[in-house]
Amino acid sequence: MSEKGNLVEDDLACFREIKQDSKDAFKFLYIRYFDKLHAFALTLTADHFLAEEAVQEVFIRIWEKRRTITIHSSVQYYLYRSCRNMLFNLLQRRAAQTQELTDEEPVAVYSSPADLLAFKHLNHDFQTAVSQLPERAKAVFLLRFYQQQKHREIARQLEISESMVEKHWANALKQLRKKLAAYFFQ
């Protein structure tokens, strides 16, 4: 059997032990993958703190949910996919927090309770539409819209071409326009 096959079997065996509450197996998995996952997260974001936070969260969730997680083929694939998803979730959460801090009090802007209610509905529907975007389009949208990053910066951070950033940005805008059309064509 190949070395890669042994690694897969060792990781799966290690994970089975983690499911049985083995702290030593968890420590082994953590030591084996932390630096690799951190380097991977850094390829998606230049923020060292955010990359480390994403990897830490992945391992915290693994320990917390160890009894319910099912991995059939590759622990390594599961870890990398979880790390990527966690990083995008953290980016989305950070963008939402940034937006909350910059939002003005709507009471000062709207003259009637009906206007305020309409704004709250629009804002809710907007947040829902953003959360339903495809993963890459959402990441590009969050970085561009909330963090005001240029396409070049986003391309570097997500390690994709600028033309792909433009494609994802256009896709996000198209889908948001479609989902929010009722607000603009009443």
C-alpha positions in Angstrom: 0.0 0.0 0.0 1.2 3.5 -0.8 2.4 6.0 1.8 -0.6 8.2 1.0 -2.9 5.2 1.6 -1.3 4.7 5.0 -1.8 8.4 5.8 -5.5 8.2 5.0 -5.9 5.0 7.1 -3.8 6.6 10.0 -5.9 9.7 9.9 -9.2 7.7 9.8 -8.0 5.6 12.7 -7.0 8.7 14.6 -10.4 10.2 14.0 -12.1 7.1 15.2 -10.1 7.4 18.4 -11.1 11.1 18.7 -14.8 10.0 18.4 -14.1 7.8 21.5 -12.8 10.9 23.4 -9.1 10.3 23.0 -7.4 13.6 23.8 -4.0 12.1 22.6 -5.5 11.3 19.2 -6.9 14.9 19.0 -3.5 16.3 20.0 -1.9 14.2 17.3 -4.3 15.4 14.6 -3.9 19.0 15.8 -0.1 18.8 15.6 -0.2 17.0 12.3 -2.4 19.5 10.5 -2.4 22.9 12.3 0.6 24.4 10.4 -0.7 23.0 7.1 -4.2 24.4 7.6 -2.8 27.7 8.7 -0.7 28.0 5.6 -3.7 27.0 3.5 -5.9 29.7 5.2 -3.2 32.2 4.5 -3.5 31.5 0.8 -7.1 32.6 1.1 -6.5 35.7 3.3 -3.5 37.7 4.1 -4.7 38.2 7.6 -2.6 36.0 9.9 -5.0 36.5 12.8 -8.0 35.5 10.8 -6.2 32.5 9.4 -5.3 31.3 12.8 -8.7 32.0 14.2 -10.3 29.9 11.4 -8.0 26.9 12.1 -8.6 27.1 15.8 -12.3 27.2 15.2 -12.1 24.1 13.0 -10.4 22.1 15.7 -12.7 23.4 18.4 -15.7 22.3 16.4 -14.2 19.0 15.7 -13.7 18.3 19.4 -17.2 19.7 20.3 -18.9 17.7 17.6 -16.6 14.7 17.5 -19.4 12.1 18.2 -21.6 13.4 15.4 -19.1 14.0 12.6 -18.8 11.2 10.0 -15.8 11.0 7.7 -15.8 8.2 5.2 -12.8 8.8 3.0 -10.3 11.5 3.9 -9.8 13.4 7.2 -7.4 15.7 5.4 -10.0 16.7 2.8 -12.6 17.2 5.6 -10.1 19.5 7.5 -9.2 21.6 4.4 -12.8 22.0 3.4 -13.8 22.9 7.0 -11.0 25.4 7.2 -12.1 27.1 3.9 -15.7 27.2 5.0 -14.8 28.5 8.4 -12.7 31.3 6.9 -15.5 32.4 4.6 -17.9 32.3 7.6 -15.5 34.5 9.6 -15.1 36.9 6.7 -18.8 37.2 6.4 -19.3 37.7 10.2 -16.5 40.3 10.2 -18.1 42.1 7.3 -21.5 42.1 9.0 -20.0 43.4 12.2 -18.2 46.2 10.2 -21.5 47.1 8.6 -23.3 47.2 11.9 -20.7 49.6 13.3 -21.1 51.9 10.3 -24.9 51.8 10.1 -26.6 55.0 11.1 -29.6 54.9 13.4 -32.4 54.5 10.9 -34.9 56.5 13.2 -33.0 59.7 12.3 -33.2 58.9 8.5 -36.8 57.8 8.2 -39.7 60.0 8.9 -42.4 57.4 9.6 -42.6 54.0 11.3 -43.8 52.6 7.9 -40.5 53.8 6.3 -38.5 52.3 9.1 -40.3 49.0 8.8 -39.8 49.0 5.0 -36.0 49.6 5.6 -35.8 46.8 8.1 -37.5 44.4 5.6 -35.2 45.5 2.8 -32.2 45.1 5.0 -33.3 41.6 6.1 -34.0 40.5 2.5 -30.6 42.0 1.4 -28.7 40.0 4.1 -30.6 36.9 3.2 -29.9 37.3 -0.5 -26.2 37.8 0.3 -26.1 34.7 2.5 -27.5 32.7 -0.5 -24.9 33.7 -3.0 -22.5 31.0 -4.3 -19.5 30.7 -2.0 -16.9 32.5 -4.2 -19.4 35.2 -5.3 -20.3 35.8 -1.7 -16.6 36.1 -0.6 -15.9 38.5 -3.4 -19.0 40.5 -2.7 -18.3 40.7 1.1 -14.7 41.9 0.5 -15.7 44.4 -2.2 -19.0 45.8 -0.7 -18.2 45.8 3.0 -14.5 46.2 3.1 -14.2 48.3 0.0 -11.3 46.3 -1.4 -10.3 46.7 -5.0 -10.5 43.8 -7.5 -6.7 43.5 -7.5 -6.6 43.1 -3.6 -9.5 40.6 -3.7 -7.7 38.5 -6.4 -4.5 38.4 -4.4 -6.4 37.5 -1.2 -8.5 34.8 -2.7 -5.7 33.7 -5.1 -7.8 34.0 -8.2 -7.4 36.1 -11.3 -8.8 39.7 -11.4 -11.1 38.5 -14.3 -12.5 35.9 -12.0 -13.1 38.5 -9.3 -14.9 40.6 -11.9 -17.0 37.6 -13.0 -17.9 36.7 -9.3 -18.7 40.4 -8.6 -21.0 40.6 -11.7 -22.6 37.3 -10.7 -23.3 38.5 -7.2 -24.8 41.8 -8.4 -27.0 40.1 -10.9 -28.3 37.6 -8.3 -28.9 40.4 -5.8 -30.7 42.5 -8.3 -32.9 39.6 -9.2 -33.8 38.7 -5.6 -34.4 42.3 -4.6 -36.2 43.5 -7.7 -39.5 43.7 -5.9 -38.1 46.6 -3.9 -37.2 48.6 -6.9 -40.1 47.9 -9.3 -43.1 48.5 -7.1 
